Amino acid sequence: MQGMEGVIQFKIEEAMLKEDVRIIVGTKGTKAAWECYSTALDANLIVEQHVWGAVDARARNEAFNVSNGDVFRWKHLWKVLAEKFGIEEYGFVEEEGEGSSLRLSELMKDKGGVWDEIVKKNNLQSTKLEDVGDWWFADIILGMEAVLDNMNKAKEHGFLGFRDSKKSFINWIEKTKAYKIVP
């Protein structure tokens, strides 16, 4: 995932905002995570690299990193997503006190009923909130500085696949909407 997990969480947060549930999109996590460079990984790129690794002799008996091949900052990505989906209130809000970072896993634990109403109202696939969002994982990703990897070894061995992370996030949001997973 390395960031792509945020796709469904973003859309769920957006839907809850429309239901007047008080969530400020993008505020969860730490200032360090909000400001640092991060990488993301598109699921289709994983498939592309695995197929390449299975058929290209240069990849035989080798292990490779895989990521989209670019970097982003959450503060810039949330701005792009918020603009795309008409969310006016987003950003990072500094929490008072040590270790007081807002955690999605806590914020969302009692929102199952709200999600059930959103599913009905928007004629979505029947899902439970805990099945469509890995809130604990989003807490991890948004709560630490990213570990950056690189694709140099894969490139040197002939794999040149990449994705633009901003476009990838938007693409996956559109796909989850098309499959009626999120509104």
Sequence and secondary structure as in RCSB ss.txt:
>XXXX:A:sequence
MQGMEGVIQFKIEEAMLKEDVRIIVGTKGTKAAWECYSTALDANLIVEQHVWGAVDARARNEAFNVSNGDVFRWK
HLWKVLAEKFGIEEYGFVEEEGEGSSLRLSELMKDKGGVWDEIVKKNNLQSTKLEDVGDWWFADIILGMEAVLDN
MNKAKEHGFLGFRDSKKSFINWIEKTKAYKIVP
>XXXX:A:secstr
 TTTTHHHHHHHHHHHHHTT    BT  S HHHHHSEE    HHHHHHHHHHHHH GGGTT       S  EEHH
HHHHHHHHHTT   B     SSTT    HHHHTTT HHHHHHHHHHTT     HHHH  HHHHHHHHTS      
 HHHHHTT      HHHHHHHHHHHHHHTTS  
